[in-house]
Amino acid sequence: MAQYRSVRDLDWSLVIIALVICSLGVLQIYSAAHETVWSDAWWKQALWVLLGLGAMLVVSRIDYHTLLSRAFVLYGLSLVGLVAVLLVGPQVFGSRRWIPLPGFHLQISEFVKTVIILLVARYLAELKTDRVEGRDLLKLGGMVAVPMLLVLKQPDLGTTLCYLPILAIGILLAGLRWQYLATTAVILTLVLPLSWRFVLKDYQKTRLVTFLDPSQDPRGSGYQVIQSKIAVGAGGMWGKGVTRGSQTQLRFLPVPHTDFIFSAFAEEHGFVGVVVVLVLYFVLLMQIVQNAQMAPDRAGMYICMGVCALLVFHIVVNIGMVVGRMPVTGIPLPLMSYGGSSILSFFLMLGLVNSVRLWRFVS
């Protein structure tokens, strides 16, 4: 167990910024979901934030080397969990993504992100060479591909893609020969058409195509993007105020408390509010990068940068999605979108970052 000298050794800047972002999320969930069947979502989200904070504090006290030593065990348990979802998970809107538990549903694929971070960090930290060789790239890529395929089977394309930036940042930091990078690019070029033909569902293909021109199907697949862009533009400089956004309150904007929470926030808080949120995210990411730079070893650095890469991917894809610059993939906005599994998962990752930080104080 990593023992820190006092409570001030925690990265309180990281914790406070995360809680501020969560608070803005709870406020927006209240505004977007009040007078609907989701009217109690805001206080449930607040409870999840408190649980997440507790989980973060627990993880931060565990020596991350202990977790790394059990990375393959956790990886095996993750695969078992993902298979269980496919076998016993309830089917909701054509997907099996959750395991029902008393009082809530657990989305295993969210917690697999943390396991992938530990797996990649351990594997790369144990390499005996200065660069990632071809066999290591295949081994590590294969291990990450297995949970990706299981999540894609649910189907959940958004979460599937989230595992890639963790792998990518790891191998880039570890050192990758340009020949392998070129080979990977060629393989992806060949695989993508096959994935389009044999892997993606029809609705996923439609989403990927429609974002280029939502007006082609304004009442169908393009509806979400069109309404989202209207909401973002309607916010103006200062926004319309809490519970006063017309697109949000009149229910034109779909799922404004989950995937499209940024659209609802932009409408009700305007350009100024959006800038504040983006600055908070930027500072949060810089705190994680700082912890990576000060990590006591390569494994700690890989953990912090894996968390950072995942957060960047979530933020860029979600915001790009709601302004019509990326396809709608169902990727939540970190710490803001409603969802207990997502909140817990991100706080567990922040706990890992704090564990890396606290290990510097252990002699």
N, C-alpha and C positions, 0 to 999 in steps of 0.2 A: 504493500500500500504506500502510495506517495504521500508523505506528510508535509504540509506546508507550514511555514512559521506562523502565519496569522491569516485572518480572513482577507486582509488587504492584498495578499499575494495572488488572489484570483484576478483575472482580467475583468475588472468591474466596468471598464468602458465597453467591452464587448457585451457583457450581460445587460447593462443599462440600455444600450442602443437596441439590442434585440427585444427587450421588454417594451420600449417605446414603439417600435414597429408593430409588435403584437397588440399594444393598446389601440393604435390607429386601426388595426384590423378588427378588433372587437367593436370599436365605435362604428366602423363601416358595415360590419355584419348586422349590428343592431338597426342601423338606418335602412339597409337594403332589405332586411327580412321582417321588419315589424309589420304587423297586421297581415301576416301570411302564416302558412302552416309551419314555417321555420322561425317563428317569432321568438322561440326560446333558444335559438342557435347562439346568440351572443354570450349568454351566461355559460352555456356549455363550452364554448370556445375559451372563455375566461378560466374555467376549471381545467381544461386541457393545458392551458398556458402554465397554471400553477403546478400541475403534475409534471409538465415538461421541465419547469425550473427545478423541481425537486430531483428529477431524473438526471438533469445536467450536473447538479451538485454532487450526486452520488458517483456518477461516472468520472467527474473531475478528480475525485479522491482516489481513484483506482490507477495504479501505475499502468500507463498505456502499453508498456512492454508485456505486462500480464495478459492484456487483451490480445496483443499481437501473437503471443505464444499459443493462443486458442483460436486463431483466425480460421484455421482449416476446420476445426470442430464447429465453429459458428457457421461457416460456409455450408457444411453438410446439413446442419439443422435448418438453414435457410432453404436449401433445396427440398428438404422434407416438407417444410411449411408451404412452399410454392406448389408442390405436388398435391398436398392436402387441399389447398384452395381449389384446384382444378377438380378434385374428386368429390369434395363435400361442400364447397362454397355455394351459396345460393345464387341463382342466375338472376341478375338485375339488368334490364334493358339489353339483354343479349350477352352480358359479360359476367364472368366469375372472378371477382377481385377481393372478396372479403371472407373472413371466417367469423361467423356469428358467435358472440360471447354475451353473457348476461349484461344487458344494458347498453351494449355498443357493438360495432363491427370492427374487426382488426384487419387492416390492409398490410399483409405480410411484405409485399413488394416495397413498401416505404422503408421498412427496417433493413431490407437487404442492401439498401444504399450504404448504410453504415458498415455492414459486413464487407461489401466490396472495397470500401476505403481501407479497411484493415487488411484485407487480403492482398490488395495491390501494394500497400505499404510494406508488408512483411516480405512478399516475394522479391520486390525490387531492392529492399534493404539488405537482403541476403545474397545478392548477386556477387560473384567473385571478380567480375570484370567491370571496367569503367563505362561500358556501353551495353545496351540491350542487344544480345545476339538473336539471330533468327529463331533458334529453338526456344529461347525464353519468351520471345514475342508470341510464338505459337502456343506455348503452354499457358501463359497468362491470358492471352486472348481467348483461348478455348475455355478456360475456367470462368471468365466473365460472360462468355457467349451462352453457357448453359442456363444460368438464371434469366438471361435476356430472352431466350427462346421460350422458357416456361411462362414468363410474364407476357410475351407476345401472344402466347396461346390463350390468354385469359379472355379477350384480347385487350391489351393496354399499351398502345404504341408510345404514348407519352412517357410513361415510367420506364419502358424498355430503353428508350433513347437516353434517359438520365444516367444510365450506367456507363455510357461511352466517354463522357468528359472526365470521369474519374480515372479510367484506363489511359486516356490520351494524355492527360497532364502528367501522370506517373511516368510513362515511358519517355515522354519528351524531356522531363527533368533528369531522368536516369541516363539519357544519352541514346540517341537513335541514329544509326547510319542512314545517310540520305538514300542509299540503295533500298533499304527496307521501307523507308517512307514512300519512295516512288512505287515500289512493288505493292504496298498497301493501297495506294491511290488507284493503281491499275485493277487490283482485285475488287475494290469497291465499285469501280466503274462497270465491271462485269457483273457484279452481284446485284446492284441496285435494280437493273431491268428485270432480273429474275425474281427479286423480292416483290416488285410491283405486280408481276404476273401471277405468282404463286403464293405469296405470303399475305399481302395486305387485303383486308376486307373491302368490299365495294364502298362502304361509307367512309373508310379511311382514304381511299383513292379520291373520292369526291371532295373531301375536306382539303386534300393536298392541292387539288386543281382549282377549286373555287376561290381560294384566297387571292389568286391572281386577278380575278374579276368577279367579285361577289354579285354584281348586277346581273350575271347570267342566270342566277337562280335566287332572286331576292326574297322569295317566300319559302325557300327550302334551305339548301346547304349554305347559301350566302346570307341568310337572315341574321345569324349571330354576329357576323363581322360588320354588317351594315349598321345594325343597331348599336353595336359597341362603338364604332367610329362616330356615330351621331352623339352618343353620350359623352365621349371624350371632348368633342368639339363644343358641345353645349355648355361645358364648364366655364369657358372663358378664362379670365384672369383670376378671379377670386372664388368661383364656384357658386352654386345655387344654395348651399347650406345643407346641413344635416336633415335628412328626411324630406328634402325639397327638390330633389332631382326628378325631372319629369320622366325621362326614359327609365330610370330605376323604379320610381314609385308607381308609375302606371304599367309596370311589368312588361314593357317592350324589351328591356334588356334581359337576356336569359341568364339564369344562375348568377345573379349579381353578388352573391355572398361566397361563391367558390371560384370557379375559373375566371370569371369576369369581374372580380372585385376591384381591379384597378380601374376599369371603365367607370364603375359606380363612384369610386373615390374621386376620379378626375372630374366627373360631372358635378359632384357636390362640394369639392374643395378647390377646383380650378387648377390653373397652371402653377400657382404658388404652392398649393398643397402637393402637387406632383413633384415639384422641385425638391420640396422638403423630404419627401419619401425617398427620392433617388439619392439625395445627399446622405441620408441615413444608411441606405444600403451600401453606398460607396465607402463610408467610414467603417461600417461593419466589415466589409471585405478587406479594407486596409489593415484593420486590427488583426484579422486572421493571417494576412500575409506577414505582418510584423512578427507574429508568433512563430510562423514558419521560418523566418530569418533567424530567430533566436532559439530555435529548437536545439536540444542537446545532441541530436544525431539525425542521420538521414531518414530513419523511420518516422520520427516526429515531424520532419519537414514534409514527407510524403503525405502524412495524415492531414496536416493543416492545408496543404495545397489541394488535396483531394476534396476537402470540404469546401474550399474556396471555389474550385472549378465547378462543383455541383451547384452551388448557390448562384454563380454567374450564369450558368446554363438555364436554371429555373427563371431567374429574373429576366434575362434577355428574351427567352422564348415566350414567356407569359406576356410581357409587355409588347413584344413584337406581334404576338397573336391578337391582342385586343385592339391594336391600331392598324391591323390589316397588313402587316409586313411579314408575317409568318403564318403557316397553316394552324388551324385550331386542333390542338393535340391533347387538351385536357391536363396540361401541366400547371399545378397551382403556384401562386405567388408566395414565396417563402415567408412564413411567420404571419401572413395576413389572411390568406384564403382559409375558409372554414374547413376543418378536418382534424380530428384528434390524432390519427396515425401520422399525418404529415407534421403536425406540431411536435409530437413526441420525437419523431425521427430527427428533425432539425435540432432540437434541444440536445439530443444524444450526441449529435455531431459537435455542437458547441462544447459539450462536456469533454469530448475527446481533445478539442483544441486547448481547453483549460488544463487538461491532464498533461499535455505536452508542455505547457507553460510552467505548471507547478513542479514538474520533474527537474527543472533547472535549479530549484531551491533545495534539492535533496543531495546531501553529500555522500 
